């Protein structure tokens, strides 16, 4: 066989092998891209489900906070209304007491002035007779020492 024919056959075979390798590489690249696309889709689905769960939890937490705020506001409104009622009743009692004091003063003018001064004096005397708590700086520092375990938080055995 002639040498040039052998060279042509070898060159054709090398070109065919190179074409086959190029086609195989393209096919592998396409398969890898499809596989990577599937992985991305799967990851997107997982993250989407996770985001939906997080959003549902956040909405539930916000609803709970709104509900608790409404309850607190309702309790505060009730407490304010009760306080206004108490103030009203106190004013009524004060007005009634003032009316009774005025009636008493009309009936016995000399009795009411003395009675107020006597009541104020009795209150001052009662306050002076009550036992006063010992000032903090005069207390003994070791008063509660026997109640604490020695050596820190764990008792010794």
Helices and strands as residue ranges (DSSP letters): H 3-107, H 109-129, G 136-138, G 145-147
